[in-house]
Each structure stands twice: as structure tokens, then as C-alpha cells.
Amino acid sequence: MAGVPRETEDSQASLASRKRKRELRFIVCGSVDDGNSTLLDRLLHDSRTVLRDQFSAAEAESRIWDARGDAFDFALTVDGLQEEPGQGAAIDVAYRQFESDKRKFTAIDTTGREQHTQNLVTGVSNADLALILVDVRKGILSRTRRHSHVASLMGIRQVILAVDKMDLVGYRQDLFSSIVDDYGRFARELEIEQVHAVPLSALTGENVFERQNRAPWYNGPTLMELLETVEIGPGGEQGPFRLPVRRVNGPNSEFRGIGGTVASGRIERGMPVVVSPSGETTTVERIVGPSGELEIAVAGQSIRLALTDEIDVSRGDMISGTDRPPEVADQFAAHLIWMDAQPMLPERSYLARFAGGSAVARVTDLTHRVDVDTMGRFAAKTLELNEIGYCKISLDRPVPFDSCSDVRRTGAFLLIDRSTNATAGAGMIGFALRRASNVVWQDLKTDKAERSRAIGQTPCVLWLTGLSGAGKSTIADRLEQKLRALGKHTYVLDGDNVRHGLNRDLGFTDRDRVENIRRVSEVARLMVDAGLIVIVSFISPFRSEREMARNLMEEGEFFEIFVDTPLDVCEARDPKGLYVKARRGEIPNFTGIDSPYEAPDDPDLRIDTTKLSAEQAAQSVVQLLRRKDY
């Protein structure tokens, strides 16, 4: 097979590579002024073997991708290594490298500010161990617990508890022991398997690299001895084989390379594999690394596979061993760390980004919020910035994934705000929901096309959006009369009318508004499937939910019609007296007063009701349908 050089690895070179120092990647977690910088400077200075003193997250991205090819790295998937819209802060993660005689190290330094949970998630996702730094004078703080909780959720099972600034308290053993006991109780609740505690002074160097006998009661290892000897673990090589597919290409038509970075386990030539979510099986014919042919590839290596059978494989799929394939489902339970200034709204559509691909996601149920200080679980309707919750998530299609406790890289995901493209949350999957496999789509003999032919029309949704009092309901009523006169089969979904029945349990908070539009969108989709022309008259204040409604329909079936009436005109009309009550504070969360309305950027039709009557506005919608051959 031509196109790829055959450079079989030399056995001696392979043996030498196995004897190379293993790298320990650890994240330094501390609060502001706890001494992160002093400790890192001490490690870098006293090692005297600095490979590179501090490179930025952007540089780290370049280094990782250069080494691995087009590789997915969860830490680098967090959007906006530069400042993100609406976030007000940039991702600030530094990777510092140094080494000792026994081991290489990458210290991951993140800001300790409370609002920068996003930095913490970025760093933890790429670490083997967490170094929790505590100021002996302050003890275990809320931020210490938050950092530990996030590390635990993201699969960190070993912690070094570095109790710093012991020189400022005369190296008192009782203070050190109290902090160790306090943290130990908390760590057990988090299921952290090992906590190694060391008293030190980063400023003087006590117990960092060597003992200065200022704490004669401590007989344990120094910080560097711990870093040199702590068990890193198998590095994912003993886990199930996982290759998230990042690209499908080859240097020429004779070689079809399926590329990505091995997320877990190992792959051998001739090994049987399965492609998820399709479930097709085949065997591995060739494994190609950056330097040529390989017999075996393990976790962390960037490779291309050639399969013996010509089966359908695309970006976002996952290749695994046939003995332990991943879950494939469109619903799962997960822990979610919220990282956006805008609160998480259940039923709002987000983009879920996984190791290999992405899908549209909704948080369907927020089971509880976790208090990081008490570990208590509390009922909640939403998550605010930095809060952690346990929830159920629904996707628009089945995707392959693992439990995060089994495979960290394929069990983690990000939620992206679809309107701003900012990273909104980071999730760790627990398990697939049973209902995801128990509920299947029932194929019916009569479909939408047949129903449409039977009534002689092309179905669609005419979505009228605008402020209260803009004239939507009046225009919708006139429009339906005109369409019925043309022999069309129609139905009007009016915001007020629907709230008397289907949505009578919903209020007017942002969360309820999102659910209001979700339900109406699903009803509209069913009516379109029945062959009807559906006129939807809802304020629908958020672009995200209107876009969600559009995405439920097929191409060309959704028309967004902006009934553009200025706020002062709506207030002057005020047919229901709502604006007066809202101005008096009697109606909270009123759109246009104390709740925002996001006008369409590019509607299919804009109706200026200051210039058009309701009759003329309805006729302009009919003309739109005629232009679209409806």
C-alpha cells in the first residue's frame, strides 16, 4: 500500500524510549496570596534544570498540537484562550516545566481568584495530581474546598496538601495537624483516594527540596520527594481502547487514514474494533504514527489507522475495542460546573462538545446544587457562576461516551453558549439514562409528505415575535383568515391562549420563558408534521429559543417574522394595562421593562406596525409565502 513510509520501529530505540523519565503533570491550586508564585519559583529555581520557565496557554496549545497532530485536548477545548465576549476575563493558565534526576514535571498554574473557575477546569483536565496549597494561618477555605471538589469531579484521585508559611507560625505542629485532619475529612467525602500532607515554607525552602530541621517533628518526605515518588498511574494505557475520530483523510487515494489521539488504552495491528455510534465492526490493518509504521499505540499518541474494511467512519465517531465499547445514548446524567456569568437555564439549547464531536444539548432536569463547604445537596432551578450541580442532559442525537470515572477524556464535555460561542459549563458524565435506550422512535407508514399531499399544501411555521402590545395576536388572527380564504389548513398558537392550558404551570422567569417556547416549538413541529401552516404568536424574547424552534423544523419550513413596534408605542397602546402595572412593580420580569427582549438580527420578514395596519401586515406575510412558492 503506497503513500505512507514504512519505518518499523527499532527494538532498541523502543526499549530506550520506555526508560525515559515519565512526566508528572500537576496543578497548583491555591487562593490569592497563598503563595502559588513563591512555591513555583522555588521549584523552578532549586531544580536548576528548568526546561522552559512559563509558557502561556496559547503556547501550550501549539506545543501539544505540534506533538500530537490534530489532537483533541479537553483542557484546550475551553473557548477563548483570549478574552471571551461577555466574560470579562481571559483564560489565564501557565504551564511551567522543570525536571529532577528522577522525573520530568509540568506544573500547571491557574489564578486563584474565585471567579476564575474556568481556569481551574482548564488546568485540572490536563493534570495527574493536584497540589493543594494552604496558608497555615488561614486554614481550609471555601475556595480550597471548591478547588478540591472540581479536581475530584474531573478524576483527580491523588492530592498533595502543601501547608505553606509555616515559618510565620513558628512551625507549630498543632496547626499543621488540625489542617490535615480538617482536609482529610473533606477529602474522604470527595472520594479522593490519597492525601499526602507536607509542612513547608516556600519562602525559606523548608521541606520543599530539603529539610532545614525547623520542623523536627515532621519525618515525612519533602515536597520534591513526594513529586518524584508519587505513583502517576498507568496513564490510561490499562483502560479500554478509545480513539475519538478527529479527521478522516490520507496522503493519496490508496491510503485512508482515520486520525486522532488515543484517549485511553492501547491498540495493536490486527485488533478487532467497533465504530460508534454505528456499531460496525472491522479490524486494524495498519497503525501509522508521526515517524511511520507502529505495531502498538497507547494513550496519548497521535495516530492514523487503516481498517481492513471500507466502512463509514466520520469525524465525531469513536473507535474502540469490541470487548468494552463506549455507551451510545442521547441522554445521560452528569455533574456540571457552571462557568458563565449568565445563569444556566434548563431546556435552553447549548452546544455540547465531546472528545470527538459535538451535539445540541439541553439540561432537562437539574437534580440538585452542591454546597462545596458542607457537601449538602439543595434543590435549585438554575446554576449561577461557579456553582456545581447534578443534572440530566438530553442531546439531539446519540453520541458515544464513557463514564468520567472510567475514562476521563471521553467522559468529559463542555457546554457552549450558541449565541456568544463562550464556554458556559464543563461536565463530567456519570451514566447513560435508561430511558435513552428504552424509548425508540416508532416509524409510521403515513408521513408528513403524504399528509401534506392529502390537503394540498406545503406545511410551515410562521413565527411572529415582538413586544407585548406590538400587535402579534391581531396580525395572526387576520393572517389566518386570509390563508383560510385561500383554502389553506392552518392553526394559531397564541401565547396567552396556550398559557391557559399546556403552559398554565409556567411563570415569567427566564427559566419559565425558555420552557414555554420549548413546549410550543414541539407542538408546532407536530402540527407541521400533520401538514398544517402553523401561526405562532409569542413574545419569545430570546434569540436562542427562536433558533432552537427553527432547528426543529426542516430547511425552509420556519419563517421568523419580527413585529417591530417601539416600546413607547406598545406602552401607549397597552391594551391589557400590563405596562402600567409593570412600571409600578406589580408585574416582575416583564419583557421590555425589567426583562430583556432580543430582537431578531436577520428576520425573514420585518413588519413596522407604525407604518402598516394589521390588515396590511397580514397581507405582507401572505406575499412572503407566495415569494417562497407556498
N, C-alpha and C positions, 0 to 999 in steps of 0.2 A: 504494500500500500504506500503510494508516493505522497509527498507533501510534507512529511514530518520526519526529521532526522532521527535515526535510531542510535542513541548513545546510551547503551546499557551501563548502569552504574557499576563502577569498580568496587569489588567487595571490600578492599582495604579502605577506600575512601568512605564507604558506608560505615565501616567499623569506626573510623576516626570521627565521623560526624556524631555517632552515638556517644562518644566520650567527651564531646564538647560540654561546656558548662551549661546547665539548664538555667533558664531565666525565670526569676520570680517577679511578677508584676503585683505591686501592692499600692493601694490607695491610702493616702494620708487624710484622715477625717478629723477635723478639729474645728472649734468655734473661733471666731475672730479673737485675736490676741492670745490664743492658747499656745502659740509658739511653733506653728507649722513651718514657717520660713526658717526659723533658727535651727530647728531639728534637721530640716532638709539640707541647709547649708553645712551643718556639722557632718552629716553623712557624706556629702559630696567632697568636702574639704579633707576629712580624715581618711577617706578611702584612697586618695591620691591617685586614683585611676579613672577619673571622670571621662566617660566616652563622649558625652555631649551635655553641657550644662544648660538645661531648659530649652526645649523647643516647643513651639505653640501647638495648639490642637490642629490648626490647618497644616502645619509641617508634619505633624504626626500622621495625619490623613495621607499625605503624599508618601511618607515612608512606608506605611502599611500597604497602600495600594501598589507601590512600586515592587514591594517584596512578594505580594500575593497575586498580583494581576487584578482583574476586575472582581474584587472580593467584597463580600458584604461584611461589615463590621458594625455590630449593634451600636457601639459607642459612637461611631461616625455617622450613624443614620439620623441622629438627632439634628433637626434642621438648624440652619443658621449658625455655623461656626462664627459668622459675623452677626451683627445685631439683627434681631427679627422684628418685623412690623408688630407694633403693639406690645412688645415685650419690655422694651426699655433697658435691656441689659444683654450683653453679648455672652456667648459661651466662653468661659474662661477656665481652661484646663491645660495644665502644663505637664509634659512628660519629661522627667529627668532620669538620665541613665548613668549608672556607675557600676563598678564591679569590685569584688574581693577575690582572694585566691581561690575561693570555692564556688562562687556563683556570680552570675550577672543579675542586675536589678534594673527595673524601670519603676521609679516612684511617680505615682500619678497624683498631682497636686491640684486640688479644687478649692475654690473660695469657700470660706466658712460662713458666709452671710446666709441668714435664714431664707431669703427669697431665692437663693440660687440652687434649689433642689435639682434643677436641670443639669447643672454642672456635676453634681454628685452622681446622678444617674449615669451621665456620660462616663465618668471615671470608673464607677463600680462595675459597669458592664464589661470592662476590659481587664479586671483585676482578679488575681488568685486569692488575695488575702486583704483584710482591712486593718490598717494601723490606726486605732482609735486613740487620739491624743487628748488627754485630760489635764487641766490645770489643777494641781493638788489643792489649791486654795478655794477653787470653785466647786469641785466635785463633779458628779454626774448631772449634766444639764439636760434640758429638754432637747436641745439640738444634738447632744450626744446620743440620746435615745432615738431621735429621728434618723441620724446617720446610720446607726446600727440596724434600725428597722429596715431601712432601704437596702442596706448591704445584705441583710438576711433574705429579704424578699427576692433579691436578684441572685441568690445562690451562693453567697459567701458563707462558708461554714467554719472558717478559722479567723480569729481576731487576735492581734497583739494590742493589749491595753497598756499604752505608754503613759505613765503618770509623771508629768513633767513639773519643772520648777520646784523640785524637792529641796533645792538649796535655800529657797526662800522661807521654808518652814523648819529648817534645821534637820532635814531628813527624818522626820518623825514617822516611826513605824505604824503608830496607831491610825494616822490619817491615811496612809497608803492602804492599810488593811481594810479600813472602812470603805474606801472607794472600790477596792477589789471585790468585797462582799456585796456591795450595792450593785455593781455592774454584773456580777455573776448571777444574781437572782434574775435580773432583767434578761441576760443572755440566754438563760435556760428557757424562758418563755418564748424567746425568738427561735429556739432550736438551733442556736449556734453551738457547734459540737466541741470546739476547743477555744479557750481563752488563755493566752499567755500574758501574764502581767509582769511589768518591769518598772521599778522606780528609777527616775533619771533626772538629769539636768542637762538640757540641750546646750545651755549657755556655757557651763563648765566642762561638759563632756562626760560627766559621771554616768557610768553604765551605758554609754552609747557604744563606744568601741572598747573601752577598758574600764576596769574598776579603779577608783581612787580611794577606796576604803572609807568613804564618808558615810556610807550606809552599811556598817559591818554586819547588821542583822540580816541583810539580803545575800543569800548564797546562790541565787539562780543565775542564769545566763545573761549576758549583756544583750542590748538590742541587736547588735550586729550578729552575735552568736545565734540569736533566735532567727534572724532573717536568713542566715546561712544554713541552718539545720532544719527549719520547719518543713514539713512534708508538703510538697506542692500538689501531689496527687498525680494521676496518670495523664493529665492534660487532655482528657476527653477521648483518649485512644481506646479505652476499655468500654466506652459506651456504644450504643447502636450506631451503625454507619448512617450518616446523613450528609447528603450533598445538595444544598439548595441551588437550583439551576439559575445562574446569572446571565448566561449567554449560550447561544447555540450557533456555532459557526465553524469555520475551518479555513486553512490557507488555500485550499482549492477544492474542487468538486469531488475529489477522491477521498477526502477526509472530513467527516462531520464531527466536529469536536463539541462536546457538551461540557461547558466550563463552569467553574465555581470554586469555592473554598470549602474543603471538608470541615463541616461543623462539629462532627463527632465520629468516633470510631475509626475504622480502617477499612480499606478496600484493596482487594487483590485481583490480579488478572485472572479471568475465568470465573469470578464470583457471580452467582445469580443475584439479580437486583430487581426491584419493583419501582415503577414510576408512579408517584402520587400527584394528583388525585385520580388519575385514570385507572390505576390498578394493573396496567400492563406489565408483564414480566419479560426479562431477557437476561443476557449475561454480558460481562465486561470483556471486550475483546482487547482493548489497549488502554493504558494509562500513560498520559504524557504530562510531564512537569516542565518547568521553565528550561531545564537543561536536557530534556529528551525523555526517552522511554523509562518507565518505572514498573517494577513488579508489584510494589506495595505503596500505598499512600495513606497518610494518617492525618488526624485532626490538625488543622492549621495550615495544611499545604494547599496551594493553588494548583489545580489540575484541569486537564481536559480528558474526558472519557470518550472512547469509541465503543459503541454497543454492537453486538453481533446481529441484531435485528433492526430493521428500519421501522421504528415505532415513533409515534407522535410524542415529542418532548419539546416544551417551550419554557421560556423564562417564567419563573414563579413556581414551576413544578419542583418536586423533591425526589431525589433518587436515594433509595435506602436498601438495606439488606432484606431479603424475603423473610428472615426469621423474626425480625422485630420492626415492622413498618410503623410509620407515624399514624396518629389519628387523622382522619379526614372528616371534617364536620363544618357546619356553618353556624354553630352556636357553642359557646364554652363559658366556663366560669373563670374569673381571673381577679388577682389583686391589681389595683390601678393606682398609680401615683400621679396626682394632677399637678401640672406644671405651667398652667396658663393663668393669666390674670383674669380672664373671662371664665366663669364657673362652668363646670361640666353639666350639660343638660341632657337627661335621659331622653332617648328617642331622636336626638339630633344626629344627623349623618356626619361621620368623620371618616377620614381615610385611615385604615389600619395597614401599617407597613410591617411585614414579616421578614424573616431571614431571606426568603427568595422572591417574594412578590408582595402584592397588596390587594385589598378588597375594601369595599364600602362597609362601614361598621356603625352599629347603633348600640348604645348602652340601654338594654331593655329593662334592667332591674338593678337598682343599687341596693344590695342586701344590707350593708351597714358601713359606717365610717369607723375607723380605728383611731382611738386616742393613743398617741405614741408614748405618753407619760404613764398612763395606767394600764395600757393594753386593753382597755374597755372597748366594747362594741356598741355603737349607738345608731339608732335609726336616723336616716338622712335622706333628703330628696335630691341633693346635689353635692358636688365636691368643689371646694374652693382651692385657691392656690396653696400648694404644698400638702394638701390633705391626702390621706390614703384611705381607700375604700375597697370593698369586695363586691364584685358586680357580675352580672351576666351580660354577655355581648353576643349580638346577632350580626352575621355577615350576609352580604348579598349573594355569596356563592360559597360552596365548600372549599376549604383550603387545608393543606397538610400542616400539622404542627405536633409538638410534644408538650407534655407537662414540663414546666420550667425546672421542677425538681429532678427530672430525668435528663433533660438536655437543655442547658441554659440558653444556647444560641437559637435553637428552634422553638423554644418555649417562651420567648420574649417578643414583644411587639410595641410599636408606637402608634399613638393616635394623632393624626394631623388635622388641624382645622382646615377645612376645604376652602374657606373664603380667604384666609390670610396665609395659608401654607406654613403656619407656625406649628411647632411641636406642642401639642396640648397635654399629652399624657404618655406615660410609659407603663406597660402592663406585663404581668407575669402570669402565664396560663396555668390554671390548676387542673382542669379536666374538661373533656367534651361533655356537653349536656346530653342526657339520654334521649330527651325529646328530639334532638337533632337527627337521630337515626330512626326514631320511632315514627316520625311524621314524614311521609313521602308525598310528592306531587301526583295527584290522580289524573292521568290522561283521559280526556273525554273525546268522544267521536265528533261532536259538534264543536267547532272552534269559532274564533272571532270572525274570521273571514266569511264563514258560512252564515253566521248571524247577520253580518253586515249586508251580504248579498240578499238575504231574505227580506230586509226592509229597504234595500236600495239606497244605501248611503255609506259614506266613509266616516267612521266614528272619530271623535277628537275631544279634547278638553279646552274650553275657553275660560282661562283663569283670570278673573277680574280682581285686582289688588289695588288698595288705596286706603286713605284715612277714613275713619268713621265720619259719615256725613258727606263723603265725596260723591255719592250718587250711584254706587255699585249696584245696590239692590234694584233701584229703579231702572237702571240700564239693563240689568239682567232680565227683568220682567218684560220690558219692551222687546229685547232681543229674542227671547223665547217665543213671543207672539209672532214676530216676523219669520222666524225659522219654521214654526208650525204652519204658517200660511204658505210656506214654500214646500210643505209636505215632509218636513224633517221630523224625526223622532228625537225628542230632547228631554232633559231633566235639569232643574235648577237645584244646586246645593247652596243654600243661603246660610251665612254664618249664624244669624240669630235663630233661624228655624232648627238648624242641626243641634244647637245647644239646648233645645227643649227635649231632645231625646238621646241620640247617640252620644253626645258630649255634655250631657247635663251634669256630670260629675266633675267637670273641669272648671277651674277658675281662670284668672287672667295673669298669673305669674308667667315669667319667661318659660319656665318648665312646662306649664299647662298649655301655653300657646304652641309650643313645639309639638306636644302630643295631640292637640286639637287639629293641627294641619296634617300630622301623620295619618290620623284616622280618616280624615276627609280625603286625603290623597289615595288611600287604599280603596275607599268606596268609589271614588272617581274612576280608578283603574278597573274595578269590577264592572262599572257601567259602560266604560269604553269597550270592555271585553264582550258586553252584551250588544254592542253595535250602536250605542246612543251617542249623541252630541251632548256633552255634559257642560253646563254653565256653572262655574264655581264663583261665588261672590263672597269673598272673605278678606278681611283686612290683611291677613298673612304678612305680618310686619318684617319677617326675617328672610333675607335672600337665601340663606342656607336651606330653609324648609321649602321655599318655592323651587329651588334647584332640585331638591330631593323629589318633589312631586313630578317635575319634568322627567327625571331619570327613571321614574316608574313606568313611564309611557314609552312606546316605540318612537323612533325618529319621525318627526313631522306630525305627531298626534297632540302636541301640547303647545298652546299659544298663550303667552303671558301678556295680559292687557292691563296697562297702567292707567287707572282712572286718576289722572293728575289734577287734584284740586288743592290749592294752597290751604294751609292750616287756618288762616284768618277767615277764608271763605267758608270752610267747614264749620268753624265756630259760629259764624254769623247765621248759617243755616240751622245748625244744631237741632234737627227735627225731634230728637228724643230727650233733649235737655241734658245730655251727658257731659258736654264740655263745661257747662256751668258747675255741675257737681264735682267734676274733676278739678276745676280751678279752686274750688272750696276745700279740696282734700277729701271729699266724701267717696270718691272712686279712685283707689290706688292703682298703679300700674296701667294708666290709661295711655294708649298709643298717641304720640304726638305731644303729650304733656309731660309725663314723668316716665314714659317708656318709649324707646326709640322706634321709629319707622325707617326701614332701609329701602329706599326707592330703587326700582329696577335700574340696572346700568344700561341694558340694551333690550327693552321690551319688544315684543313682536308688533305691538300697537300702543301708541300713547294717545289718550283721549283728554283733551283740555276742556274741562266742563265749564270754564269761564267763557268759552267761545262757542261750544256746541250744546245744543239741547239734548235731553235724554233720547229723543227720537232720532236726532242726527247721530248721536254716539252709537246707538244700536245699529243704525244703517252702516256706519263705518266698519263695524265688526262683520256684518254680512258681506261687505265689499272685500274685506280681508280674506274671508273664506273663499270667495269667488276667485280672487287672485291666486289662491293656493289650490284651485281646482276642486274645492269641496262642494 
